[in-house]
Amino acid sequence: MIDEAKHMNNEKKILVNAHFYGAKGIAPETQGLGLVIEEGQIKGFLPESEIPQDMQRIDMQGCCVAPGLIDVLVNGAGGGAFGVTARFSDLQQMGAALMHEGTTGFLAAAPSNTLPMYLEMQGQLQAHEAQLPKNFLGMHLEGPYFSMAYRGAHRADCVRDCTEAELKALLDKDRHFVRMMSVSPERITDEQVEYLEQHGIRVSFAHSAASYDEALRFLAKPHHSVTHLFNGMPPMHHRKPGHIPAIFHLKPLTGLIVDGVHVAFPMVRMAYDIMPQLLYLFTDGFTQCPEMGVDYDEGHTCFVRTTPEGSKVLCGSAISMWQAVCHCVKHVEIPLSEALVMASLRPAQLLGLDHLYGSLDAGHMADLLVFDEALTLKRVMKEGQWQD
């Protein structure tokens, strides 16, 4: 689609003839602007009439350009599940598969597990730090400090209370690679949460049996967020409101799995109507691999695990971040510009990385998506280089 020599990827270039999403003060319908990229970064916009003759022009042929997507919780992709196997090759598989799908930044999720397994993951990351996938942003420990009653597919033998000794072991090194942790407030103390935050970890509410008042207390703290709205929590009741009304009241940054299975599309719309500027998308994506013990459901709409009793437990989604964006537009009637923010800028804000990612403004990394009016993903750029 785009005529560009690969050896010129790092030179100064400008994308022209495109509809740009994700730049402050520039609407997608704006004509006559080009996006300047140099040394992997966005340098800003130029009117086409002011583009120097010696600058490399890349004709986007009327396609749309938007910031790359960020998935803050993905268990597996491309047949690899690093957070389950602790094999570095699995992380590489994940990175390659996710990049192809338009996810230019991701957190590899590690479901509830033993401390030795978490330490093995950290050891693998430290040993292969020079070979980390370009789109790898760190680990998301989803658990193990969860309510037993609302643990979902998490292993019962791994769910437990938090201890100071375990946190110290996890965060002993400067490069511990943990960027986010989902916890249940009844399984962790305020002091332990503060310890996590002192080590640069985003603490998020999940898999909890907390009451309305308990949820209010936890979520009222600065920077606290919600991992997955509606999932891993009791439903609302008019006499026992639980924490869904607490979330709607305080409106922290809140995640949604928009696959139509984890959360029905009308419920996504309700959440969007209540807190449109505070929702972010993520996939909770799984993949087929023996160690995970999961497989597609009959309709290939999600992943399930069969219990020893023969029942099916919902484990994760089978969608990409780009598919989540498309679902928001096609099934929930969320404007495309907003759905893109939910999948790029807002996850970047959640991780404190919005100065680098999630925007087409000057100074941000040149992580881009190219797609057409039919929402067909055409091409992906990472740090100024096309990922073909």
C-alpha positions as CSV (number, residue, x, y, z in Angstrom):
1,M,0.0,0.0,0.0
2,I,2.8,2.4,0.9
3,D,5.9,2.8,-1.3
4,E,8.8,3.2,1.1
5,A,12.2,1.7,1.2
6,K,12.9,-0.2,4.4
7,H,16.4,1.2,4.8
8,M,14.9,4.7,5.1
9,N,12.8,3.9,8.2
10,N,14.9,6.0,10.5
11,E,15.2,9.1,8.3
12,K,13.0,12.2,8.7
13,K,9.8,11.6,6.9
14,I,6.3,12.9,6.7
15,L,3.0,11.0,6.3
16,V,0.6,12.9,4.0
17,N,-2.9,12.4,2.6
18,A,-4.3,10.8,5.7
19,H,-7.0,11.2,8.3
20,F,-5.2,11.7,11.7
21,Y,-6.7,10.5,15.0
22,G,-5.2,11.3,18.4
23,A,-3.7,14.7,17.9
24,K,-4.8,17.7,20.1
25,G,-6.7,20.3,18.1
26,I,-6.7,18.3,14.8
27,A,-9.9,16.7,13.7
28,P,-9.7,13.6,11.4
29,E,-11.4,15.5,8.6
30,T,-8.7,18.2,8.6
31,Q,-7.0,18.3,5.1
32,G,-3.6,19.4,4.0
33,L,-1.5,18.3,7.0
34,G,1.4,15.9,7.2
35,L,2.8,14.1,10.3
36,V,6.6,14.5,10.7
37,I,8.5,11.5,12.1
38,E,12.2,11.4,12.9
39,E,14.4,9.0,14.9
40,G,11.4,7.0,16.1
41,Q,9.5,10.1,17.5
42,I,6.7,12.3,16.3
43,K,7.9,15.8,15.6
44,G,4.6,17.4,14.9
45,F,2.4,18.4,11.9
46,L,3.3,20.6,8.9
47,P,1.0,22.1,6.3
48,E,1.7,20.3,3.0
49,S,2.6,23.7,1.5
50,E,5.5,24.0,4.0
51,I,7.0,20.6,3.5
52,P,10.6,20.9,2.4
53,Q,11.3,19.4,-1.0
54,D,14.0,17.1,0.3
55,M,11.8,15.5,3.1
56,Q,10.6,12.0,2.3
57,R,6.9,12.0,1.7
58,I,4.8,8.9,2.4
59,D,1.4,9.0,0.7
60,M,-1.1,7.2,3.0
61,Q,-3.7,7.2,0.1
62,G,-6.5,8.5,2.2
63,C,-6.2,6.0,5.0
64,C,-6.5,6.7,8.7
65,V,-3.6,7.0,11.1
66,A,-3.9,6.6,14.9
67,P,-1.7,5.9,17.9
68,G,-0.7,2.3,18.5
69,L,-2.8,0.3,20.9
70,I,-1.8,-0.7,24.5
71,D,-3.1,-3.8,26.2
72,V,-2.5,-3.8,29.9
73,L,-3.6,-7.4,30.5
74,V,-2.9,-10.1,28.0
75,N,-2.2,-13.7,29.1
76,G,-1.1,-15.1,25.8
77,A,-0.9,-14.6,22.1
78,G,0.5,-16.4,19.1
79,G,0.7,-19.7,21.0
80,G,2.9,-18.2,23.7
81,A,1.9,-17.5,27.4
82,F,4.9,-16.2,29.2
83,G,2.9,-15.5,32.5
84,V,2.1,-19.2,32.6
85,T,5.2,-20.9,31.3
86,A,8.0,-18.4,32.2
87,R,9.6,-19.3,28.9
88,F,11.2,-16.3,27.3
89,S,10.5,-17.7,23.8
90,D,6.8,-17.4,24.7
91,L,7.2,-13.7,25.5
92,Q,8.8,-13.3,22.1
93,Q,5.9,-15.1,20.4
94,M,3.5,-12.8,22.2
95,G,5.3,-9.7,21.2
96,A,5.3,-10.6,17.5
97,A,1.7,-11.7,17.4
98,L,0.5,-8.6,19.3
99,M,2.5,-6.2,17.1
100,H,0.9,-7.7,14.0
101,E,-2.5,-7.0,15.5
102,G,-1.7,-3.4,16.2
103,T,-0.8,-3.7,19.8
104,T,2.4,-1.6,20.0
105,G,2.6,-1.9,23.8
106,F,1.5,-4.6,26.2
107,L,1.8,-5.9,29.8
108,A,2.3,-9.7,29.9
109,A,-0.2,-10.9,32.5
110,A,0.7,-13.6,35.1
111,P,-2.4,-15.1,36.7
112,S,-2.2,-16.2,40.3
113,N,0.8,-18.4,40.8
114,T,3.5,-19.4,43.3
115,L,6.2,-17.0,44.4
116,P,9.0,-19.2,42.9
117,M,7.2,-19.0,39.5
118,Y,7.0,-15.2,39.6
119,L,10.7,-15.1,40.5
120,E,11.5,-17.4,37.6
121,M,9.7,-15.0,35.3
122,Q,11.7,-12.1,36.6
123,G,14.9,-14.1,36.2
124,Q,14.1,-14.8,32.6
125,L,13.4,-11.2,31.9
126,Q,16.6,-10.1,33.5
127,A,18.7,-12.7,31.7
128,H,17.3,-11.7,28.3
129,E,16.7,-8.0,28.8
130,A,18.6,-7.1,25.6
131,Q,16.1,-9.3,23.6
132,L,12.9,-8.1,25.1
133,P,10.1,-7.5,22.5
134,K,9.9,-3.8,21.5
135,N,6.3,-3.6,22.6
136,F,6.8,-5.3,26.0
137,L,6.1,-2.7,28.7
138,G,6.3,-5.0,31.8
139,M,4.4,-7.6,33.8
140,H,0.9,-7.4,35.2
141,L,0.5,-9.7,38.2
142,E,-3.2,-10.5,38.1
143,G,-3.4,-11.9,41.6
144,P,-2.6,-13.8,43.7
145,Y,-4.2,-11.6,46.4
146,F,-7.8,-12.3,45.4
147,S,-11.0,-13.2,47.1
148,M,-11.5,-17.0,47.0
149,A,-15.2,-16.5,46.3
150,Y,-14.6,-14.3,43.2
151,R,-11.3,-15.8,42.0
152,G,-12.9,-16.9,38.7
153,A,-10.5,-19.1,36.8
154,H,-7.6,-18.4,39.1
155,R,-6.1,-21.4,40.9
156,A,-7.6,-22.0,44.3
157,D,-4.2,-23.3,45.6
158,C,-2.5,-20.0,44.6
159,V,-5.0,-17.4,45.9
160,R,-3.8,-16.1,49.2
161,D,-3.3,-13.1,51.5
162,C,-0.4,-10.7,50.8
163,T,2.7,-10.8,53.1
164,E,5.5,-8.3,53.5
165,A,8.0,-11.1,52.9
166,E,6.6,-12.0,49.6
167,L,6.4,-8.4,48.4
168,K,10.0,-7.8,49.4
169,A,11.1,-10.9,47.4
170,L,9.1,-9.8,44.4
171,L,10.4,-6.2,44.4
172,D,13.9,-6.9,45.7
173,K,15.7,-5.8,42.5
174,D,15.6,-2.4,40.8
175,R,14.5,-4.1,37.5
176,H,11.6,-6.2,38.9
177,F,9.6,-5.6,35.6
178,V,6.3,-5.5,37.5
179,R,4.3,-2.4,36.3
180,M,0.8,-3.3,37.4
181,M,-0.9,-5.5,40.0
182,S,-4.5,-6.4,40.4
183,V,-5.5,-7.0,44.0
184,S,-8.6,-7.5,46.2
185,P,-8.6,-5.0,49.0
186,E,-9.6,-7.6,51.6
187,R,-6.4,-9.5,50.9
188,I,-3.9,-6.7,51.2
189,T,-3.2,-4.0,53.8
190,D,-2.9,-0.3,53.2
191,E,0.8,-0.4,54.1
192,Q,1.4,-3.2,51.5
193,V,-0.4,-1.2,48.8
194,E,1.7,1.8,49.7
195,Y,4.8,-0.4,49.4
196,L,3.8,-1.5,45.9
197,E,3.1,2.1,44.8
198,Q,6.5,3.2,46.2
199,H,8.1,0.7,43.8
200,G,6.3,2.3,40.8
201,I,3.5,-0.3,40.5
202,R,-0.1,0.6,39.5
203,V,-2.5,-1.0,41.9
204,S,-5.9,-2.0,40.5
205,F,-9.1,-3.3,42.1
206,A,-10.2,-6.9,41.0
207,H,-11.7,-10.2,42.0
208,S,-13.1,-8.9,45.2
209,A,-16.0,-9.6,47.6
210,A,-15.7,-6.1,49.1
211,S,-18.8,-4.2,50.2
212,Y,-19.9,-0.9,48.8
213,D,-18.2,1.0,51.6
214,E,-15.0,-1.1,51.4
215,A,-14.8,-0.5,47.7
216,L,-15.3,3.3,48.2
217,R,-12.5,3.4,50.7
218,F,-10.1,1.6,48.4
219,L,-11.0,3.4,45.2
220,A,-10.9,6.8,46.8
221,K,-7.1,6.6,47.1
222,P,-5.1,8.4,44.5
223,H,-4.2,6.5,41.3
224,H,-6.3,3.4,42.2
225,S,-8.1,1.9,39.2
226,V,-10.4,-1.0,38.3
227,T,-9.1,-3.9,36.3
228,H,-12.3,-5.3,34.8
229,L,-15.7,-3.8,35.4
230,F,-18.5,-6.4,36.0
231,N,-16.1,-9.4,35.9
232,G,-14.7,-10.9,39.1
233,M,-17.2,-9.0,41.3
234,P,-20.7,-9.6,42.7
235,P,-23.6,-8.1,40.7
236,M,-25.5,-5.1,41.9
237,H,-28.4,-5.6,44.3
238,H,-30.8,-2.9,45.6
239,R,-30.1,-3.9,49.2
240,K,-26.4,-4.9,48.8
241,P,-25.1,-2.5,46.2
242,G,-21.6,-3.9,46.1
243,H,-18.8,-2.2,44.4
244,I,-20.2,-1.5,40.9
245,P,-22.2,1.5,42.2
246,A,-19.0,2.6,44.1
247,I,-17.1,2.5,40.8
248,F,-19.8,4.5,39.1
249,H,-19.8,7.0,41.9
250,L,-16.1,7.6,42.2
251,K,-15.3,7.0,38.5
252,P,-11.7,5.8,38.6
253,L,-10.0,4.6,35.4
254,T,-11.8,1.4,34.7
255,G,-11.2,-1.4,32.3
256,L,-13.6,-3.4,30.1
257,I,-13.3,-6.6,28.1
258,V,-15.4,-5.7,25.1
259,D,-15.8,-9.1,23.5
260,G,-19.6,-9.5,23.9
261,V,-19.0,-12.5,26.2
262,H,-17.3,-11.2,29.3
263,V,-19.6,-8.1,29.2
264,A,-22.7,-7.9,27.0
265,F,-22.6,-4.9,24.7
266,P,-25.6,-3.1,26.4
267,M,-23.7,-3.2,29.7
268,V,-20.7,-1.6,27.9
269,R,-23.0,1.1,26.7
270,M,-24.3,1.7,30.2
271,A,-20.8,2.1,31.5
272,Y,-19.9,4.4,28.7
273,D,-22.9,6.6,29.3
274,I,-22.0,6.9,33.0
275,M,-18.2,7.4,32.8
276,P,-17.3,8.0,29.1
277,Q,-14.0,9.6,29.7
278,L,-12.6,7.1,32.2
279,L,-13.0,3.7,30.5
280,Y,-10.1,1.8,29.0
281,L,-10.0,-1.3,26.9
282,F,-7.9,-4.4,27.4
283,T,-8.3,-8.0,26.1
284,D,-7.6,-10.4,28.9
285,G,-6.5,-12.4,25.8
286,F,-5.6,-16.1,25.9
287,T,-4.0,-18.4,23.4
288,Q,-4.0,-22.1,22.8
289,C,-1.1,-23.7,24.5
290,P,-0.9,-27.0,26.5
291,E,0.3,-25.4,29.8
292,M,-2.7,-23.1,30.0
293,G,-5.2,-25.9,29.9
294,V,-7.7,-23.7,28.0
295,D,-9.4,-23.9,24.7
296,Y,-11.9,-22.0,22.6
297,D,-15.5,-22.3,23.4
298,E,-17.8,-23.8,20.8
299,G,-18.2,-20.5,19.0
300,H,-14.5,-19.4,19.2
301,T,-15.7,-16.3,21.0
302,C,-13.6,-16.8,24.2
303,F,-11.4,-19.2,26.0
304,V,-12.7,-21.7,28.7
305,R,-11.2,-24.2,31.0
306,T,-13.0,-27.5,31.8
307,T,-13.0,-28.3,35.6
308,P,-12.6,-31.9,36.9
309,E,-16.4,-31.9,37.4
310,G,-16.9,-31.2,33.7
311,S,-18.1,-27.6,33.9
312,K,-16.8,-24.8,31.8
313,V,-15.1,-21.8,33.4
314,L,-14.6,-18.6,31.5
315,C,-10.8,-17.8,31.4
316,G,-10.2,-15.0,28.9
317,S,-11.1,-13.5,25.6
318,A,-10.2,-14.4,22.0
319,I,-10.1,-10.9,20.7
320,S,-7.3,-8.5,19.8
321,M,-7.2,-4.8,20.9
322,W,-8.1,-3.8,17.4
323,Q,-11.2,-6.1,17.5
324,A,-12.2,-4.5,20.8
325,V,-12.0,-1.1,19.2
326,C,-14.2,-2.3,16.3
327,H,-16.7,-3.9,18.7
328,C,-17.0,-0.5,20.5
329,V,-17.8,1.2,17.2
330,K,-20.0,-1.4,15.6
331,H,-21.9,-2.9,18.5
332,V,-21.9,-0.2,21.2
333,E,-22.0,2.9,18.9
334,I,-19.1,4.6,20.6
335,P,-17.5,7.1,18.2
336,L,-14.3,5.8,16.6
337,S,-12.2,8.7,18.0
338,E,-13.3,7.8,21.5
339,A,-12.8,4.0,21.0
340,L,-9.2,4.7,19.9
341,V,-8.6,6.8,23.0
342,M,-10.0,4.0,25.1
343,A,-7.4,1.6,23.6
344,S,-4.4,3.9,23.4
345,L,-4.2,7.1,25.4
346,R,-6.2,5.9,28.4
347,P,-4.1,2.7,29.0
348,A,-1.0,4.9,28.6
349,Q,-2.5,7.2,31.3
350,L,-3.2,4.3,33.5
351,L,0.5,3.2,33.4
352,G,1.8,6.8,33.7
353,L,3.3,6.6,30.2
354,D,1.0,9.1,28.4
355,H,4.1,11.4,27.9
356,L,5.4,8.7,25.5
357,Y,2.4,6.8,24.1
358,G,-1.2,7.1,23.1
359,S,-1.0,10.4,21.1
360,L,0.1,11.9,17.8
361,D,1.4,15.0,19.6
362,A,5.1,16.0,19.3
363,G,7.5,14.2,21.6
364,H,5.5,10.9,21.6
365,M,6.9,7.7,20.2
366,A,6.0,7.1,16.5
367,D,3.9,4.0,17.3
368,L,1.1,4.1,14.7
369,L,-1.7,2.2,13.2
370,V,-2.9,2.6,9.6
371,F,-6.5,1.5,8.7
372,D,-9.1,2.2,6.1
373,E,-12.7,3.4,6.4
374,A,-14.0,-0.1,6.8
375,L,-11.8,-0.5,9.9
376,T,-9.5,-2.9,8.2
377,L,-6.0,-2.8,9.8
378,K,-3.4,-2.2,7.1
379,R,-0.1,-1.5,8.7
380,V,1.7,-1.0,12.0
381,M,4.6,1.3,12.8
382,K,6.7,0.9,16.0
383,E,9.2,3.7,16.9
384,G,9.2,5.0,13.3
385,Q,9.7,1.6,11.7
386,W,7.0,-0.4,9.7
387,Q,6.4,-3.8,11.2
388,D,6.1,-5.9,8.0
